[in-house]
Amino acid sequence: MKKTNAMRILDGLKIKYETLSYDDDGEHELSRGAATKTAEKLGINPAACFKTIVMRSETKQVFVFCQSALHEINLKKARNACGAKEINPVKPDELLALTGYIRGGCSPLGMKKKFPTFIDESALSHEKIYVSAGMRGEQIALAPADLIKATEAEAVDLILEG
């Protein structure tokens, strides 16, 4: 398997991880449960499978959020975490130019630029979590603390209740 930028970053930091592959069906809309379907395909707990969502503030600053497949991001909590008045997901057609990744293969690791990153604190309750390896059909499993270290992320409550 070809190494992705995400894998090279982890290798460079000497962080242990494993990769898992799944059949990519081309369905990557979060609203259709793409992260949950990925967890099902891999036979893993969807609570430990984290989707990467890239958002932009009213000042055009870009932020990265990682949230469990089981939950949506609470936009108010996301705004509070990054200090923005408004925040909205980046449009899919902007994602590649901004991050170097396409929807369904967006990893919080190895983007074109280092953006402030926030990971839902529920990640800390798992021995390992799963995030995109930077290409569709590939996931990385690693300790949540290692992902936080590698992305210089902050663990915050992002869960939309109800």
N, C-alpha and C positions, 0 to 999 in steps of 0.2 A: 504494500500500500504506500502511496505517495504521502510524504509528510506535509502537513499544512503549516501555515504560519503559527497557528495556535500550538501545535505540537513542538515546533522548533523553539518557541518561547519557553515552554515548560522544560524541554531538554536543556536549554541554556541556563535555566534556574535550578536545574537538577531536582525538579519536582516529579515525583512518581505519578504516573497516570496509566490508564489502559484505554484502548480504543474498542468501540463496538460498532459493527456495521449493520445496517438494515436496508431493506428494499425501499427505495424512494418512489412514492407513487405520484409525486408532483403536486400534492395538495399541501400548501403551506400557509393557509390563512389561519391566523390565531383564532378568529371567530368560529372556525369550523373544528377547533380542537386539535390542531396539528401536533402540538407537544404531547397531548394525551395519547394520540395515535402512535407517535414515535415510541412512547413508553410501552404501549401494548406490543408493538412489533419487537421490542427488545426484551420483553418479559420483565420489566423493572417497575418499581413503585413509581407511579406518576408524581407523587409528592416530592420525589428526589430528582425528577427530570425538570431542568430549568430552561425556560425559553429566554432568548435575548431580545429585548425590545429597545430600539433606538428612538429617542425623542429629542425634540428641539424646543427651546424656550422662546418666549416672545422677543428675546434679544439675539436670537439665532444661535445660542450656545447649544451644543449637542451633549446629551447625557445618555448613558447606557444603563438599562435596568435588567436584572435577571429575576424572574419570578417562576415559581413552581407551576407545573402544568395544571395543577388543580385550582389555581386562583388567577383572578384578573388583578391587574395593578390598580390600586386606588390612586387616582390622579391627584387628589388633594395631598395624600401622603407623599407622592412622588415630588410634587411641587415644593412641599415643606423640606424634603430631604435635600433638594438641590438649590433651594432658595429662589425659585422662579415664580413669577406671578401667573404665567400661563405655560402649559407644556402639552405638546401633541406628538403623536407618533410620526416619524419621518415617513414620507410616502415611499412605497416599494420601489418606484422607478428612480428614486434618489439614493437608495441604500448602497448600491454598488459603488457609485462615485464617491460617496462619503466614507464608507467603511472598508471597501474592498471585498465585501461579501454580498451574496444575494439572499433574498428571503428564503428561509428554510435551511440556510447554511451559514447563518450569522453567528459567529462566536464572540463572546466578550473578550477573547484573547486575540491579539494580533491584528487589530484594525489598523487602517492607514495612519491614524493619529491616535494618541492616547486621550480618551475622553473620560470625564468623571464617571465612575461606575458605582452602582448601588445594587446590592444583592439582598433579596428578602431574607430577613433573619431566620426564617424557618429552615434555611439551608443548614444552619448550625446544629440542628437536631438530627442530622443524618451523618453516618460514618463517611459516606461518599455521595456525591451528586453527579449528575450527568448534564453536560452542556454540549452544544454543537462543536464539532472539531474544526469547523470552518468550511465544510462542504456538505452538500446534501447527502444523506445516507451514512454519515459518520458522526459518532458521539464520542466524547471524552469523559471518562469517569475519574474523579479525583476527590480528595478531601476538600471540604468547603473552605477550610482555613488556607489551603494551598491556592485555591482559586482567588480568594480575597487577597492573598499576598501577591500573586502574579498580576492581578489587575489593579492593585492598589485600591480596592473597592472598600466601601463602607457597608456594613450590614445594618439594615434598617427595616422597620415594619412597612411593608408595601401592600399588604393584603386588603382587598376590597371585601368587606364583611357582607354576609348575606348572600 
